[in-house]
Amino acid sequence: MLTLRKLAFVILLLAVTVAAAQQSEAYRLAPGEKVAISVFGEDDLSMSVTLADDGVLKYPFLGDIRVVGLTVPELERAIADGLRGDYLINPEVTVTIQEFRHFFLNGEVNQPGSYEYQPGLTLEKALAIAGGLSPRAARGKIEVKRANSDSFERADMDDPVYAGDVINVPQSFF
């Protein structure tokens, strides 16, 4: 029985790790995020930068790189491929997101405002970050407008929240 529990725990741990890695790989960079780029053994090629509105990163030796819409692994590959050959034999590039874009909470929450996105964020967690729902909140009518959408859609507490999302909690009439 103990071995079966250990096996179930290991499987659960692997599933969570894989899900987190997939979410990280699927996350697309956008203006306003701060990224750190490091090239092993090459301090002159390492930098920390906030992505500009035009989505272009000025990188030493490579010039302008359009980074908006890329995933972290795609940006690592683009920089490594650009440096390989003319500048370095086998560059080891690491990109990390130091600061994510914000998501926004409006309406009947205790602390409406702008909050930094966190990987794995759900609506329930986002509302908790804002101090919870106010007593007047219409709990069943919460809406989310995705960063890439023009309209609001109804949301459930376990729905994911992404950077750039706008969450609106309307007031209840009763």
C-alpha positions, 0 to 999 in steps of 0.5 A: 500500500505504501509503494502504491502511494509513493507511485501515485505521488511521483506520478502527480508530481511529474504531471504538475511539473510537465504542466508547468513546463508546457505553460512556460513554453506556451507563454508568449512575450509581450511589451512591458515584460522585463527579461534577463538574457544571459550567455554562459561565459560572455558577460558582455552579451548578458543583459536585462531589458524591458520589452518596448512597445514596438516589440524589438530588442536591440541585442549586441552583434545581432541588432534588432530582434523582434521578440513579441510573440516568441516563447522563451525557448524560441528567443533563446534559440534565436539568440543562440543561432545568431551568435553561433558561428561568427561570434561563438562556437556553441553559445549557451543562452538562457532567457528568464522573465523577471517581470511579467505584464500585469492583469487588471481587476475592476469592479466589486473587489476589495482592492481593484487595480493592476497586478503582476501576472504569475504563471498558473494563475486562476480567477480564484487566485487573482481575486484573492490577490485583490483582497477578495470580492466585496459584499456587493459582488455579483459572484456568478457574473464575473467577466474576463476580457482576454488581451487578444479579444475585444469583448468580455466573456463569463468566467468561472473561478477555475478559469486561467488568467493571463497577462494582459487580461481585464477582469470585471466583477459587476455589482449585484442588484440584491 
